[in-house]
């Protein structure tokens, strides 16, 4: 299984990593505790079994408009099989259009990534363990944070089987417009 993920400029990424560290210091399952060498803040657009060359071309074309200014709007909580606390990413027309183009390009299968259901977010803490007490503590620690501007500068694909990531838009990062 592969995901297609948007990545952020250095200041935005550092802001997320700081929150990861703060949550870990509180004894909460901050995403920074994940041991993968390719673990980094990201916004998932969709997942698929494989990426064809054609899909890669369509993704690169869709992401030609990067960088894209966005806002980490507010903390949110998700339930289900895994418990998650995240920063909601405000979905403006440009982000929604980019998502739809990538979702179509990869023939995404996960219903959570369908454009009608997609909730753009950056994961701050996540676990499969039962109980919601940690989630409430994490949400309380984050709930009063003001919205924060961020900049999307890249796109990558994460491969779950090999725990590797591949840059899908190679080249130097560009300054936001």
Sine and cosine of phi, psi and omega as CSV:
sin_phi,cos_phi,sin_psi,cos_psi,sin_omega,cos_omega
0.00,0.00,0.66,-0.75,0.02,-1.00
-0.82,-0.57,0.52,-0.86,0.14,-0.99
-0.91,-0.41,0.37,-0.93,0.18,-0.98
-0.91,-0.42,0.83,-0.56,-0.16,-0.99
-0.76,-0.65,0.63,-0.78,0.15,-0.99
-1.00,0.02,0.62,-0.79,0.02,-1.00
-0.88,-0.47,0.23,-0.97,-0.18,-0.98
-0.91,-0.41,0.28,-0.96,0.11,-0.99
-0.92,0.38,0.19,-0.98,-0.10,-1.00
-0.86,0.51,-0.73,0.68,0.00,-1.00
-0.88,0.47,-0.64,0.77,0.01,-1.00
-0.91,0.40,-0.69,0.72,0.01,-1.00
-0.89,0.46,-0.67,0.74,0.01,-1.00
-0.90,0.44,-0.59,0.81,0.03,-1.00
-0.90,0.45,-0.66,0.75,0.03,-1.00
-0.93,0.38,-0.70,0.72,0.01,-1.00
-0.88,0.48,-0.56,0.83,0.05,-1.00
-0.89,0.46,-0.67,0.74,0.05,-1.00
-0.91,0.42,-0.67,0.74,0.06,-1.00
-0.81,0.59,-0.73,0.68,-0.02,-1.00
-0.90,0.43,-0.68,0.74,0.01,-1.00
-0.87,0.50,-0.68,0.73,0.00,-1.00
-0.91,0.41,-0.66,0.75,0.03,-1.00
-0.89,0.46,-0.63,0.78,0.02,-1.00
-0.90,0.43,-0.43,0.90,0.06,-1.00
-1.00,0.09,0.03,1.00,-0.01,-1.00
0.98,0.17,0.34,0.94,-0.02,-1.00
-0.98,-0.21,0.38,-0.93,-0.10,-1.00
-0.98,0.22,0.89,0.45,0.04,-1.00
-0.86,0.51,0.56,-0.83,-0.06,-1.00
-0.89,0.46,-0.38,0.92,0.04,-1.00
-0.91,0.41,-0.27,0.96,0.03,-1.00
-0.98,0.19,-0.19,0.98,0.00,-1.00
-0.91,0.40,0.80,-0.60,-0.19,-0.98
-0.98,0.21,-0.07,1.00,-0.06,-1.00
-0.90,0.44,0.65,-0.76,0.04,-1.00
-0.93,0.36,-0.33,0.94,-0.02,-1.00
-0.97,-0.22,0.18,0.98,0.03,-1.00
-0.91,0.40,0.84,-0.54,0.07,-1.00
-0.41,-0.91,0.39,-0.92,0.04,-1.00
-0.85,0.53,0.67,-0.74,-0.02,-1.00
-0.35,-0.94,0.20,-0.98,0.06,-1.00
-0.82,-0.57,0.93,-0.37,-0.08,-1.00
-0.98,0.21,0.77,-0.64,0.04,-1.00
-1.00,-0.09,-0.51,0.86,-0.02,-1.00
0.09,-1.00,0.12,-0.99,0.04,-1.00
-0.70,-0.71,0.41,-0.91,-0.02,-1.00
-0.39,-0.92,0.18,-0.98,0.01,-1.00
-0.95,0.32,-0.71,0.70,-0.02,-1.00
-0.52,-0.85,0.32,-0.95,0.07,-1.00
-0.93,-0.36,0.90,-0.44,0.06,-1.00
-0.97,0.23,0.26,-0.96,0.07,-1.00
-0.87,0.49,-0.62,0.78,0.02,-1.00
-0.89,0.46,-0.69,0.73,0.03,-1.00
-0.89,0.46,-0.65,0.76,0.02,-1.00
-0.87,0.49,-0.66,0.75,0.03,-1.00
-0.90,0.44,-0.69,0.72,0.00,-1.00
-0.91,0.42,-0.62,0.78,0.03,-1.00
-0.91,0.42,-0.73,0.68,0.01,-1.00
-0.87,0.50,-0.65,0.76,0.03,-1.00
-0.91,0.43,-0.69,0.72,0.00,-1.00
-0.90,0.44,-0.54,0.84,-0.07,-1.00
-1.00,-0.05,0.10,1.00,0.03,-1.00
-0.89,0.46,-0.37,0.93,-0.01,-1.00
-0.98,0.22,-0.12,0.99,0.01,-1.00
-0.92,0.39,0.51,-0.86,0.15,0.99
-0.98,0.21,0.39,-0.92,-0.02,-1.00
-0.77,-0.64,0.84,-0.54,0.03,-1.00
-0.98,0.18,0.73,-0.68,0.03,-1.00
-0.69,-0.72,-0.01,-1.00,0.03,-1.00
-0.75,-0.67,0.78,-0.62,0.22,-0.97
-0.97,0.24,0.97,-0.25,-0.25,-0.97
-0.99,0.16,-0.82,0.57,-0.09,-1.00
-0.28,-0.96,0.35,-0.94,0.07,-1.00
-0.96,0.29,0.58,-0.82,0.05,-1.00
-0.70,-0.72,0.33,-0.94,0.03,-1.00
-0.84,-0.54,0.63,-0.78,0.09,-1.00
-0.83,-0.56,0.63,-0.78,0.07,-1.00
-0.97,-0.23,-0.48,-0.88,-0.02,-1.00
0.99,-0.13,-0.42,-0.91,-0.04,-1.00
-0.86,0.50,-0.64,0.77,0.10,-1.00
-0.90,-0.44,0.53,-0.85,0.05,-1.00
-0.99,-0.11,0.74,-0.67,-0.10,-1.00
-0.69,-0.72,0.65,-0.76,0.23,-0.97
-0.88,-0.47,0.73,-0.68,-0.12,-0.99
-0.59,-0.81,0.22,-0.98,0.20,-0.98
-1.00,-0.08,0.86,-0.51,0.12,-0.99
-0.92,0.39,0.68,-0.74,0.09,-1.00
-0.97,-0.23,0.86,-0.50,-0.01,-1.00
-0.86,0.51,0.80,-0.60,-0.09,-1.00
-0.99,-0.11,0.99,-0.17,0.08,-1.00
-1.00,-0.01,0.03,-1.00,-0.07,-1.00
-0.86,0.51,-0.63,0.78,-0.03,-1.00
-0.91,0.42,-0.69,0.72,0.01,-1.00
-0.92,0.38,-0.67,0.74,0.02,-1.00
-0.89,0.46,-0.66,0.75,0.01,-1.00
-0.91,0.42,-0.67,0.74,0.05,-1.00
-0.88,0.48,-0.71,0.71,0.01,-1.00
-0.86,0.52,-0.74,0.67,-0.03,-1.00
-0.87,0.50,-0.68,0.73,-0.01,-1.00
-0.89,0.46,-0.69,0.72,0.01,-1.00
-0.94,0.34,-0.68,0.73,0.00,-1.00
-0.83,0.55,-0.69,0.73,0.04,-1.00
-0.93,0.37,-0.63,0.77,-0.05,-1.00
-0.89,0.46,-0.58,0.81,-0.07,-1.00
-0.99,-0.16,-0.02,1.00,-0.04,-1.00
0.79,0.61,0.81,0.58,-0.09,-1.00
-0.83,0.55,0.65,-0.76,-0.06,-1.00
-0.97,-0.25,-0.40,0.92,-0.07,-1.00
-0.96,0.28,0.86,-0.52,-0.04,-1.00
-0.89,0.46,-0.40,0.92,0.04,-1.00
-0.93,0.37,-0.34,0.94,-0.01,-1.00
-1.00,-0.09,-0.06,1.00,0.05,-1.00
-0.87,0.50,0.67,-0.75,-0.04,-1.00
-0.80,0.60,-0.50,0.87,0.00,-1.00
-0.97,0.24,-0.31,0.95,-0.07,-1.00
-0.90,-0.43,-0.26,0.97,-0.14,-0.99
-0.86,0.51,0.76,-0.65,0.05,-1.00
-0.87,-0.50,1.00,-0.04,-0.07,-1.00
-0.88,0.47,0.77,-0.64,-0.05,-1.00
-0.35,-0.94,0.32,-0.95,0.12,-0.99
-0.90,-0.43,0.87,-0.49,-0.05,-1.00
-0.93,0.37,0.75,-0.67,0.05,-1.00
-0.96,-0.28,-0.60,0.80,0.02,-1.00
-0.50,-0.87,0.60,-0.80,-0.04,-1.00
-0.38,-0.92,0.61,-0.79,0.06,-1.00
-0.41,-0.91,0.37,-0.93,0.10,-1.00
-0.99,-0.11,-0.09,1.00,-0.07,-1.00
-0.93,0.36,0.49,-0.87,-0.03,-1.00
-0.96,0.29,0.36,-0.93,0.06,-1.00
1.00,-0.08,0.53,-0.85,-0.07,-1.00
-0.92,-0.40,0.07,1.00,-0.06,-1.00
-0.87,0.49,-0.68,0.73,0.00,-1.00
-0.90,0.44,-0.62,0.79,-0.04,-1.00
-0.91,0.42,-0.65,0.76,0.04,-1.00
-0.90,0.43,-0.68,0.73,0.03,-1.00
-0.88,0.47,-0.69,0.73,0.01,-1.00
-0.90,0.43,-0.71,0.71,-0.01,-1.00
-0.89,0.46,-0.68,0.73,0.02,-1.00
-0.88,0.47,-0.61,0.80,0.00,-1.00
-0.92,0.38,-0.41,0.91,-0.10,-0.99
-0.95,-0.32,-0.30,0.95,-0.24,-0.97
-0.88,0.48,-0.44,0.90,-0.04,-1.00
-1.00,-0.06,0.11,0.99,0.02,-1.00
-0.94,0.33,0.69,-0.73,0.03,-1.00
-0.96,0.26,0.37,-0.93,0.10,-1.00
-0.82,0.57,0.52,-0.85,-0.05,-1.00
-0.75,-0.66,0.77,-0.64,0.06,-1.00
-0.93,0.36,0.53,-0.85,0.03,-1.00
-0.57,-0.82,0.28,-0.96,-0.02,-1.00
-0.75,-0.66,0.82,-0.57,0.10,-1.00
-1.00,0.07,0.80,-0.60,-0.05,-1.00
-0.83,-0.56,-0.21,0.98,-0.09,-1.00
-0.51,-0.86,0.11,-0.99,0.05,-1.00
-0.62,-0.78,0.67,-0.74,0.00,-1.00
-0.65,-0.76,0.19,-0.98,0.13,-0.99
-0.85,-0.53,0.78,-0.63,0.06,-1.00
-0.98,-0.19,0.75,-0.66,0.01,-1.00
-0.96,-0.27,0.93,-0.36,-0.03,-1.00
-0.88,0.47,-0.60,0.80,-0.08,-1.00
-0.90,0.43,-0.66,0.76,-0.07,-1.00
-0.97,-0.24,-0.07,1.00,-0.07,-1.00
0.79,0.62,0.76,0.66,0.03,-1.00
-0.78,-0.63,0.35,-0.94,0.04,-1.00
-0.80,-0.60,0.57,-0.82,-0.01,-1.00
-0.82,-0.57,0.80,-0.60,0.06,-1.00
-0.94,0.33,0.81,-0.59,-0.01,-1.00
-0.99,-0.17,-0.03,1.00,0.02,-1.00
-0.68,-0.74,0.94,0.33,-0.09,-1.00
-0.91,0.42,0.36,-0.93,0.00,-1.00
0.84,-0.55,0.18,-0.98,-0.03,-1.00
-0.94,0.34,0.51,-0.86,0.06,-1.00
-0.91,0.41,0.62,-0.79,0.01,-1.00
-0.98,-0.21,0.40,-0.92,0.02,-1.00
-0.97,0.24,0.56,-0.83,0.02,-1.00
-0.90,0.44,0.53,-0.85,0.03,-1.00
-1.00,-0.03,0.00,0.00,0.00,0.00
